[in-house]
């Protein structure tokens, strides 16, 4: 007798947010807002007193330490409320009450937090010598040095207290544009044959082994996006215009420069990395997709074949328990502590993995605050990519738990290092899948690994180049939806190469990429992180035992070190152009292996 059909996500968990709050009407929300107000008021009593003590190093150090401590405490109280509202809303984008609550919370938090604007402005009125003397004279204040380094970096781009206050007050209103984007995509219904799919389900079906189902999903997604393209283009144009306006006021030369500064990386270094990847397109993506077309018996691939499995029988599926086992075994390869920290997310209801209507697409790990635990969000469909996504997000989660001892302000990791643990965990998990695969599965697994690498490095750099061109054109006025599509086709075509046909309607597929709206110029961090992590993985290969403690220290440091400082113990220098070639060569070697199997 056959066992009853069991959906691959039947055991996928739903998270329990009661560790934060029991619900929107939980009295602790108001109590935490009141606590934050009290901390902000106490902090406000110190306004002007840092400058007043500038000639007395020990007193300045003590006041500075107290001010930053209060700032962090208020951030913790407000951060928990903000996280709860966001986490709850992300699983219910079709629930007007949940969306309204999130918007209301943003406004309340902004009202409480805005009076703290004076702190960083006053810190930046101090001379370097005064600040150094204060940190030396009052030892407890010295722990804030990495946070102060980031504050000082913003000094040339600060505005007046009045303008900084106005921007802080305006932030919740600006956040309504990403909200409109999220709600529009959450309500999207993709018609694929007889099925009505969510965005997440439609994107997942692009990996279906049956060509007709991939094509139907792609064409349905095109029609759904086309129906919303003008609204989404207006959102993108507005977000870019606001970004440009603030950037000009702050004196940034290019739209991406504010992101580079926050990441503590030179724009020239990012440009060099992006150029290096673009120059490698022919050796990587162009070559691979031509080989894949040959393997599938086609002259060229339709764009919906890009992530198609090579075996029409379909790749191995994973139920939730199997995925959990693979990922935990992979984490254990780094050491028992890594597996134990990852296991905590499973043993407690800290993961929301079940796909369902109203839940937004994608995946993330939310750190909340350092005095609370992170949560992991994904849409489990039971495929190999979902196993790797689970590993990726748990990599973030483990990183966040390791860095938590630094406190919220110092645990915050720049994007240059934020993707390290996630991509590393993904790589370890793939290595395990490949080692356990039967000979007949190896070609398909290898193809999947290459495609993940291309999606992380090549595709994200193509996104970055698209985004850069779009923002540059937006500086001259609103960019029509048709022109956005043209830029998209040019950059995607350049990255994918002649072996991939960008079929009719692909010009609107920019519209579902959330990072363009939520975090302008974020996407290059994925390529940066992947290439950086490739260098770390090559280092581990030489001496795994010596690598683990160094790697743990890197993650536990959170944001206290720049990426250059963090990589120094490994003997790696990311300022050397050859450093970035380690990752592209690693990917190229995988393409070599694949070619031998075609």
N, C-alpha and C positions, 0 to 999 in steps of 0.2 A: 504494500500500500504506500503510495506516494505521500510524503510529508506535505502539509498544507503550505501554500505559498506564503512566504514571509518577505515583506518589503525590506530592502537593505537598510532603511532608516527606522525600522520598527522599534529598535532599542535605542536609537539616538536620543540623547537626553535633552530635557528642557532645564534651563537654569532656575535657580531659586534666588531671587534678589533680596530676600528678607534679611540677609546679613547686612544689607544697607538700610532698607526701610520696608515695612510690611505692606505699604501701598501708598497711593498718592495722598491719602488723608492721614498718614502716620504723623502723630504729634511730634515725633523726633525731628521731622523736617523743619518745622517752625522753631524748635528748640535749637537746632544747629545753626539756623540763620541768625537767631538771637546771639548765640555764642560767637559767631563770626563778627557780628556787629560790635560786640563788646571788645573783641580783639582788635578790630580796626580802629575803634575809638581810642583804645589804649595806645595803639601805634600812632594815631594822629596826635596824641599829646607830645610825641617826640619830634614832630615837625619843627624844623629850624634848629633843633638842639644838636644835630650832627655838625652843622656848620659852626655853631656856637662853641663847640669843643674841639675845633680843628687844631688848635695849638697845644692841646693836652692829649697826648697820644693814648694814654691808658683810659682816660674818660671817654674819648671818642670810640675806642675799641669796645668798651663796655656798652655804650649806647647803640653802637652799630649792631653788636651781637643781639641785644634785646630787640631791636627793631626788626631784624631779619627773622628772628625766632617767632615774633608775633605775626609777621607776614606769612611765614610757613604754616603756622597754626591756623590762621584764617583760611589759607589756601586749602588745607586739609578739610576743614569743615565745609567749605563751599564746593570743593572738588567731589566730595561724596554725594552731595545733592545733585550736582550736575551729571555725574556718572549714572546715578540711578535714573534720572529723567531720560538720558540718552539711551541707556541699555533697554529700558522698558519700551521706549518709542521705536527702537530699531527692529523689534519683533512684532510691531503693530502699526505699521505705516498706514494702514487703512482705518485706524481708530482715531477719530477726530479728537476725542478727549485726551488720548495719550500724546498726540502732537501738540495740542494746545497747552497741556501741562509742561511739556518740554520748553515751549516758547516762553511761558510764564516764568519758569525757573530761570531761564537765561536772563530775563529782565530783572528779576529779584536779585540774582547774583551780581549782575552788573551794578545795580544800585548800591549793594553792600561793598563791592570791591573797588569801585571807582575812586573813593577817597584815599586809596593807597598809592595813587599815581605819583604823589610827591616823593616817595621813598627813593626810587631809582634816579629821579631828577636831582635830588639833593646829594645822593652818593656821587653822581657824576660831576658835581660842582667841586668836589674835593680833588686836590692834586694827587698824583700817583705817590709822591713821597709821603704825603700826609696819611694816605690810606695804608701804605706799607708799614709805616711807623705804628699806626693804630693796631694792625693785626699782629705785629711783633710784641707790642706792649700788653695786649690783652689776649692771652693764648686761646681762650674759647672762641674768639671771633675768627681765628685763622681758618677754621673749618669751612667758612663760607667763601674762601678764596676762589674756587672754581666758579661758583655762581656769580661772584663779583666780576670775574674775568668776562663772563658773557654780558653782564650789565655794562661794563666799561666799553665793550666792543660796540654797543649801540649809541655811545655818546655823540659821535658826529651826526647821527641821524635823529636825534631827539628834537621834539617840537616844544613849544611853550607849554606851561602847565595848563593853560586854558584849552589849547588844542588837544593835548594828550587826554585831558578829562573828557572833552567832547567826543573823541574817538572811542574811549572806553564806554561812554554812555550809549553811543550809537551802535556798538557791536551787536547787541541782540536784534536790532532791526536789520542789520546787514545779514544776519544769520537766517533770515526768512527766505533768502534766495536759495541756499542749499536745502532748506526745508521744502520749498516748492519742487526742487529737483528730485529729492527723495520720494516725496509723495506721488509725483508724476510717474516715476519709474515703478514704484510699488503697485500702482494701480494698473500698470501696463498688462494687457492681455494679448498674448501671442497666439494667433491661430495657426496651428500646424496640422493640416489634415482635419481630422475630427476632434483633435485635442485643443484645449485652451490652456496655455502654459503661462506661468509666471516668467519674469525675466531670468531668474536663476535656472529654472527648468529648461528654458529655451537655450541658454548658453551651454548647459550641460548636454543637451541633445546634439550639439555640434560635434560631440565625441561618439555618437552612436555608430555602431558598425554598419548600419544600413544606410547607403547613400541617399535613398529617397527620403528617409526621415531627417537626415542632416539638411538636405535641400529644403524640405518643407519648413523646418524650424528656422533656417536662415531667411527664407523669403517671408515667413510670418513675422520674424523680428524686424526685418526691413520695413514692412508695412506698418507695424506698430510704432516704430521709431519715427517713421516719416510723418505719421499722424500727430506726433508731439514735437517735431523738430523745430518748429518756429518758437514754441514756448521755451524749449531747452536752449535754443540759440540766444534768445533774449536773456535767459538766466546767465549763460556763459559770457555774453557781452557785458552784462551789468557787473558781474563779479570782476571781470577783467578791468572795466572802467574804474571801479572802486579801488582795485589793487593799484592801478596806475596813478590815480589821484593821490593816494597816500604815499606811494613811492616817490612821486615828484616832490611832494611837500617835505619828505624826509631826505631828499637829495640823493636818492639812488639813481645811478646812471642807466641801469637796465632793469626790466621788470623782475628778473630772477634774482637780482642782487640781494634783496632782503632775505630770501630763502637761503642763499649761500652764507650770509652773515650768521643767521640763526644756526646753520649747520657747522659753523666754524671751518669753512672750506673756501678757498679762493675760487672765484668764478672762472678764472683762467684754467684751473685744474679740472673743473667740471667740463669746460669746453674741450680741453685736450682729451679727456676720457670719451666724451661724446663723439669727437672727431675720429678717435682711434677705433671705436666700435663701428661707426659708419664706414670707415675704410675697410673694415673686416666683413662687411655685409656679403661681398662676393664669395669669400672663403667659408662663411658660416651659413647664413640663411639661404642665399641664392643656391649654393651648392647642395645643401641638405634638401630643400624642397624639390629640386630637380631629381635627386635620388629617390625621394619619396614618391614622386609622380611615376618614376620608372617602376618602383616596387608595387604600386597600385595598378600598373598597366595603363597609365594615362599619359598623354602628351604633356598636359599641364594640369595643375590642381585648380578646382574651383575654390573660392576663399573658404567655403564651408568644409573643405577637405583638409584644411591646414592641421587640425588636431584629430583627424580620423584615425582610428586604430587600423593597423595593417592587416589584422586577421578579421575576416568578416564574421567569424563565429563570436567575436566579441572578446575583449580581454577579461581576465579574472575579476570577479566582483568581490567585494568585502562587506560583510555585515559589520555593525558597530563593534562588536566584541573582537572580531578579527583585526579591524583597524587599530583598536586600542592595544592589542597585543603586539602588533608589528611596531607601533610607535614607541611603546615602553621598552621593548627589547633594543630598539635603536638608541634610545637615550641611555640605556644601561651601558652601551659600548663606551661612553665617555666616563662612566663611573656611577656608582650606586646613588650618589646624591642627586644627580641629574634625573635619574629614573624616579626616585622618591618624590622629588618636587613635581615632576610631571604627573605622577600617579595621584597626587593630591587633588588635581583638577577633576579626575574621574571619580575619586572616592567621595568628593563633596560636590554638590550641584553647582559647579562653577562654569559649566559648558552648556551652551545652547546650540545644538547641532541639527535639530529636526527641521527640515524645510516645510514651509506651510504658507498659505495665502496671507498676504499682508506683511510678511517678514521681508526685509530688504535683502537684496542679493549680496554676494561677496562674503568676506571673512575678515575678522580682526581680533586682536587681543587688547582689551582695555585695562590699563594699569590702575585705574581709579586713583588712589593716593597711596603713599608709601605705608601709611598706618592701616590700610585695608588690603584685601587680596584682589588680584586681577580676575577678570572674566574673559572667556573665550567664546567667540561667535563664529559659526560657519553653517553652511547648508550641505548636509551630508546626503550624497546620492549613491554611495557605495562603490565608487570607482577608484582606480589607483590614484588619480589626481586628488581625490578627497582624502586619501590616506596621507599624501604629501602635504596637503593643505592643513590637515590636523597637526602634523609634525611642525609645520611652519609656525602656526599660531601658538602651539605649546612652547616652541622655542622662544617666542616673545614672552609668553607667560613665565617660563622659568627664569629668563633674563630679568623680568620685572621683580620676581620674588627675591632673586639674588641681590639686586640693586637696592631693595627696599630699606636696608639698614642705613643707607646714606641719607634717608629723609626725602621728602617729596621734591624739594628744590634741587638737590644734588643727584637724585636718582634719575631725573629726566635726562634722557640720552639723545644727543643730536642725531639727525637722520643718517649721518655718515657712519654711525655705529649701530643704529637702531635695528637694522635688518640683519646684523651679523648672526645672532643666535638663531633667528628663524630660518635663514637660508642654510646655516650649518646643520640644523636639525633635519631639514628637508633632505640635505645631501646624505646624511647618515642613514636616513630611512630608505632612500633610494638604493644605497649600497646594499642594505639588508635585503630588499626586494630582489635585487639583481642576483645576489649570492644564493638566494633560495629558489630562483626561477628554474624551471625545466628548460632544457636546451631549446625547445620549440618556442618558448616564451621570450627568450633573450632578445631577439631582434625587436619585438614590439616594445619591450621594456627600455631598450636602448633608444629607440625612436622617441618614446615618451620622455626620457631624460633629456635628450637633445632639444625636444620641443619646449620643455620647461625652461631650459637654459636660454633658448631663443626668445621665449616669452618674457623672461626676466631681464635679459640684457638687450637684445636687439629690439624687441618690440617696445620696451620702456624708453629706450633712447629715441626710437621713432616717435613715440608719444611726446617726449621732451622737445624734439625738433618741431613737431606740429604745434605744440603749445607755445614755443618761443616765437614761431612765425605768426601764429594767431595774435598773440599779445602785441607784437610789433605792428601788425596791420591795424589792430584795434586802436592804437595811438592816433591813427588818422581818421577815426570815426567808426561807427558801428559796422561790423562785418556781417554781410548778409549770409543767410543760411547756405545759399548756393556756393558762396566763396569759401565758407568754412569747409564744405564738402570737397572743394577742389584742393585745398591745402592738405586735407586728410588723405585724399587719394594719392597725391604726389608723394607724401612722406611714407605712407604705408606701401605704396608701390615700390619706392626706392629700397625699403627695408626687406620686402618679401622677395623681390626679384622677378624675372620673366617667367618663372615656372609656376607662378600663382596668378590666376585670373581674378581680378577684382570685379565681380559680377555687378550687374545693374542693381542699384540701390545701396551698395556698400558705402556710398558717400555719406550716409547718415549714421554710420556706426560709431562715430565719435561721441554720439549723444548719450551713451550709457556709461562712459568712463567717469566715475564719480570724483576722482582726484582732481580733475580739471576745475571742478566747482568747489569742492571742500578744501583742498590744499594745493593752491597753484604752485607749480614747479616742484611738487613732491616726487614725481615719478622717476627722476634720474636716480633717486636714492636706492631704488631696487637694483639698477645696474651697478651702481657704486658698491652696494652691499654684496652683490653676487661676486663681482670681481675681487673685492677685498677678501671675501670668505673663501674664494678659490685658493688664494695665496695661503690662508690659514690652514686649509685642508691639506695642501701640499706639505706644509710644515709638519702637521700632525702625522702624515704618512711616514715621515722620516723617524719620528720618535714619539709614539702615542703616549707613553707613560709620562714623559717629561712635558708633553704638551698640555695635559689636562689641568694641572694646577695653574699654569699661566693663563689658560683660557678662562678658568673660573674667576681668577683675579680680574681679568678684562671685563667680564660681565658684572661682577660685583662692584666694580668701580663706578658703574652708572655713567653719569655725565661729568665726573670729576676730572677726566682726562680728555684731551683732544684725540682724534683718531691717529695722529702722528705719534703722540705719547703712548697711546694704548698698544700700538703695534711694535714699538721699540723693543720690548722684551723678547719678541719672536725673531728679532733680527731682520725685520721687514721695514722698508722705507717707501711709503706711498708717494713721496715726492720724486722718486726715480721713475721716469716713464716706463722703464722695463717692468716695474711692479704690475702695471695694469695688463701687460701682455701675458702674465701667468694665467689669468682667467680665460682670455680668449684662446690661448693655445690649448688649455685644458678642454675647452668646448670643441676646438678643432680636432683634437685627438679622438673625441667621441664620434665625430662625423666620419673620421677615417675608419673607425671600427665598424660603423654602420655600413659604409661603402663596401667593406669586405664581405658583408652578409647579403647585399642586394644582388 
